[in-house]
Amino acid sequence: MVLHTGSTQGTFQNPLAAARSWSALLRALARAAALAAGALASAQDGTPASAPACSMSEADRAWIERALEAWRFTSREITGIGSVSNSQAIFFDAGCVLTSSDALSSPSAQGVAWSATPHDGSIPVPDGSERPVGITSFASGKDGLKYFVMSTPSVWRANGVGEGTGLETTMVAVLLHEASHVAQIGPYGKRLGKLIEENSLPDSFNDSALQERFGSNAEFTASVKKETALFLKAAVERDDLEAKLLAFDAREFMRERQARWLVGDDAYLVEAEDIWLTFEGSGQWAAYQWVVHAQGGTQNPADVMPRYARDGEWSQAEGFAVVMALDRIAGPAWKKHAFGDGQQTVLEMLDAALEG
């Protein structure tokens, strides 16, 4: 996911890293056919022809429908995001781009408006830049302009990433992770933008900054892994007091790590780590909860948890562990901040719960 904050840009890395109604699709195709007919008539009378219409495969359209339905379900039943303001949702395959301003904000598939536009290998996005066709999934916000971009399963398969329903379920989870940031860009993006501006951070600053800086430090890396393991133990611990003690120990290790290494020119990374853990942890949590939900991916939590826990990206693996522990200890109240007003980060909420 790419987050634009003010005049700066950070990139959310995803290691791999919705539903449109068939009636809306048919209306879109009917409009496209009318445009094509008009283009032919224009060509015959000597006036410039419009761009030809395009369409996606039935399989890709079905996946978009499934993914957006999962987004609506997750927003309603899991994260509590509810509705978000209109923002551009852009899906593309090898030759066609589908765009909607209300696909992520509409409470149902009915009435969602789409436009179909052919492309020549480059995908134009609302900020004026272009993206090459490939494995893509990100959300962005700059100066109040929010949008989400994702390639379809046919593109992912063409680039050698998985096959069949397993790939498509994974891609739904990726969409849920990234689309959740659409709701978070406003409240947390301002805080991140302020951090970037105050520390004159480069455009390349992103959620991997901590790992890029200290990934070769064996002691630092060991602490991150120990913290992550303790948070995950807290998340599944049945005894309330023991769960708090495990999370408390994890936070102490984290504070010791930060006090030792995140000093001087690296001191800003303390706050940066907290913000990235909030973004990535809550995004991973939302995706995980849908994957294991009986009305979602219907997968066994025991099979899914290790995949999220061993993520190679620190911000996602430890972020997921922190949010799982927070949800276990504090209950669902944390979601009103993480997916809502952004008044507290996940670590701030966890600390408050441990003190209570």
SULNORDA-V864987 format. One record per backbone hydrogen bond with DSSP energy under -1.0 kcal/mol. CO is the residue of the C=O (numbers start at 0). NH is the residue of the N-H. Records with the same first field share a line. If there is no record, write none. Layout:
CO->NH + NH
//
This chain:
0->11
2->9
4->7
7->4
9->2
10->206
16->13 + 14
20->24
21->25
22->26
23->27
24->28
25->29
26->30
27->31
28->32
29->33
30->34
31->35
32->36
33->37
34->38
35->39
36->40
37->41
38->42
39->43
40->44
41->46
56->60
57->61
58->62
59->63
60->64
61->65
62->66
63->67
64->68
65->69
66->70
67->71
68->72
69->73
70->74
71->75
72->76
73->77 + 78
74->81
87->147
88->99
89->149
90->97
91->151
94->118
95->92
96->116
97->90
98->114
99->88
101->105
108->20 + 111
114->98
116->96
120->132
122->130
124->127
128->124
130->122
135->150
137->148
139->146
141->144
144->141
145->87
146->139
147->89
148->137
149->91
151->154 + 155
152->156
153->157
154->158
155->160
156->159
162->166
163->167
164->168
165->169
166->170
167->171
168->172
169->173
170->174
171->175
172->176
173->177
174->178
175->179
177->180
178->181
180->184
183->187
184->188
185->189
187->191
188->192
189->193
190->194
191->195
192->196
193->197
194->198
195->200
196->199
201->204
205->208
207->211
208->212
209->213
210->214
213->216
216->220
217->221
218->222
219->223
220->224
221->225
222->226
223->227
224->228
225->229
226->230
227->231
228->232
229->233
230->234
231->235
238->242
239->243
240->244
241->245
242->246
243->247
244->248
245->249
246->250
247->251
248->252
249->253
250->254
251->255
252->256
253->257
254->258
255->259
256->260
257->261
260->262
262->265
263->266
265->268
266->269
267->271
268->272
269->273
270->274
271->275
272->276
273->277
274->278
275->279
276->280
277->281
278->282
279->283
280->284
281->285
282->286
283->287
284->288
285->289
286->290
287->291
289->296
290->298
292->295 + 297
299->302 + 303
300->304
303->307
304->308
305->309
312->316
313->317
315->319
316->320
317->321
318->322
319->323
320->324
321->325
322->326
323->327
324->328
325->329
326->330
331->334
332->335
333->336 + 337
334->338
335->340
336->341
344->348
345->349
346->350
347->351
348->352
349->353
350->354
351->355
//
